[in-house]
Amino acid sequence: MDSGSSVTSPIRLQVMANALAGIAEEMGARLIRGSYSANIKERRDCSTALFDAQGSCIAQAAHIPVHLGALSEAVGAVIATGPQPGDVFVLNDPYQGGSHLPDLTVVTAIPALEDPTVICAYAVNRAHHADIGGMRPGSMPADSTEIWQEGLVIPPVRLARLQVSGALDWNEALLQLILANVRNAEQRRGDLQAQVGANAIGLRRFRELLAQFGEEEAWRLIAAVIDYSRRRMQAQIRTLPDGVYRAADQLEGYGDPPEAIWIHAQVEVKGDRLRVDFTGTDAAHAGNLNAPLAVTRSAVLFALRCLLDPTAPSNSGLEEPIEIEAPLGCLVNAQFPAAVVAGNVETSQRIADLILHALAPVAGSLSIAQGQGTMNNCVLGNRHFTYYETLGGGQGASSHRPGPDGIHVGMSNTLNTPIEALELEYPLQVLCYELRPDSGGHGRQRGGWGLIRSLRVLQDCTLSLLTDRRYHAPQGEAGGGSGQVGINRLNGDPLPSKISRPLKAGDVVTLYTPGGGAWGAVEPIPDADANGIPDSDRGGG
């Protein structure tokens, strides 16, 4: 389709871009308000987007990076099944467009305005459920070695059918199958209903948009918005000198000290194209740090967007100039049935770090030191409750400002669970929640401070920790100092970065999250004489 970029009014282009983003944001607001679990309604661990009939993204809400970049594979997997207008599909299979099993993706086929027998677009959302079955409460075990241990695997399958009138026909047999395999089934039911409802509002608003502009004109403008994003990304890539830029870094595996698991990235810039190659990365891990290619793509796109053009409309146009290669079966292109639950949350963080570090020498003022580089995943649960939270830490500093303190860094963009909501919903007591003073690196611009979060469990339960940067500190940039490593403790005793173990009522789990790296070396203090007068301040002869 001709984008019409040469004749489209910039004002109409901006109106359409904002209208599409507004629909995605409204879907997210509906999902958050309608959810039952604190993980979605409080932490907002969910994402929403719109796709065209061919599976290309046309708009995203400003939600979770590790969700958003991987949704195109999920939509493609649904399209391959031959959906009908109004069909509502659910999936979580990491090898068919999912990320990890707790993230359930719901895809709704939107009927065209003039011919409702044809699909014109898809409303899509992904939300992290507090449990999807598996060997440990919370479905994020530290010790899984194959995908089935992490929960119920759901390929793309029809969950419901949404009529244009708004009536909803559920596939009750499938719903009952899912609920029979998860903990806290009624909470899962409520969250799934909220996901379906969020897509329903997306369907309605998108059809209203088509009616407002006229179907033909609306699609011409949508194509122009996508082309505009593509041209902006190409223009930014052209600002980088042609060349090949490399970086390598390690994840912390199991043990104390942990095994080193290496990721290598080579970024090639040529004109207005950019290619990322992960050749040399370690083979898939025996544990669960493996990342499917969709997760790797999310991390790469997030890092490049942050570095090159963070304000462009979010759609498939940003992806078109970027190519990603990863050897089949390596850590960042894992193959079935490898376990992947930590790959989504921890390996994605390291991939983003690598891309930013590889391009730092040519990024100029946009370069940034390493942030905490982990989501600090803490999971507590038993048959009666499942608590999951990712914790903020220090962000890396840039050349023009210090790193922010106590925020989610990289591939996570969630909130914390407020103490009042946490203690109301779970048998947990918050003993400490504060910034970790002076945990950021020292330099011309200091790194952000980490957090301290201390929880007492009030029932016997299981703990799972999936954390990183407990042994290898976030590095500074341009001579800046490193941030402090994180620390995990149980009743004051140290724990490794990745562990699952039983707890007794009264046990206290404390996480000290890493600080961010600093930017730039500290300026030396000029030499002074005995009177304290710097040499540079003396008058000339």
Salt bridges, closest charged atoms under 4 A:
GLU26 OE1 - ARG205 NE 2.98
ASP45 OD2 - ARG43 NH1 3.29
ASP45 OD1 - HIS67 NE2 3.71
ASP45 OD2 - HIS128 ND1 3.92
GLU73 OE2 - ARG297 NH1 1.92
ASP87 OD1 - ARG161 NE 2.70
ASP103 OD2 - HIS67 NE2 3.39
ASP103 OD2 - HIS100 NE2 3.30
ASP103 OD1 - HIS128 ND1 3.26
ASP131 OD2 - ARG183 NH1 2.81
ASP143 OD2 - ARG136 NH2 2.55
GLU186 OE1 - ARG189 NE 3.16
ASP191 OD2 - ARG188 NH2 3.66
GLU208 OE1 - ARG205 NH1 3.42
GLU217 OE2 - ARG12 NH2 3.09
GLU217 OE1 - ARG220 NE 3.02
ASP227 OD1 - ARG230 NH2 2.21
ASP227 OD2 - ARG231 NE 2.92
ASP249 OD2 - ARG469 NH2 3.16
GLU252 OE2 - HIS472 ND1 3.48
GLU259 OE2 - HIS285 NE2 3.11
ASP272 OD2 - ARG238 NH1 3.52
ASP277 OD2 - ARG275 NH1 3.54
ASP309 OD1 - ARG232 NH2 2.64
GLU320 OE1 - ARG230 NE 3.75
GLU323 OE2 - ARG275 NE 3.58
ASP353 OD2 - ARG350 NH1 3.02
ASP353 OD2 - ARG469 NH2 3.29
GLU389 OE1 - ARG453 NH2 2.97
ASP405 OD1 - ARG446 NH1 3.00
GLU425 OE1 - LYS41 NZ 3.94
ASP438 OD1 - HIS442 NE2 3.51
ASP460 OD2 - LYS504 NZ 3.88
ASP468 OD1 - ARG350 NH2 2.73
ASP468 OD2 - LYS498 NZ 2.97
GLU477 OE1 - HIS357 ND1 3.27
GLU523 OE2 - ARG444 NH2 3.78
ASP529 OD2 - ARG538 NH2 1.90
ASP535 OD1 - ARG538 NE 3.79
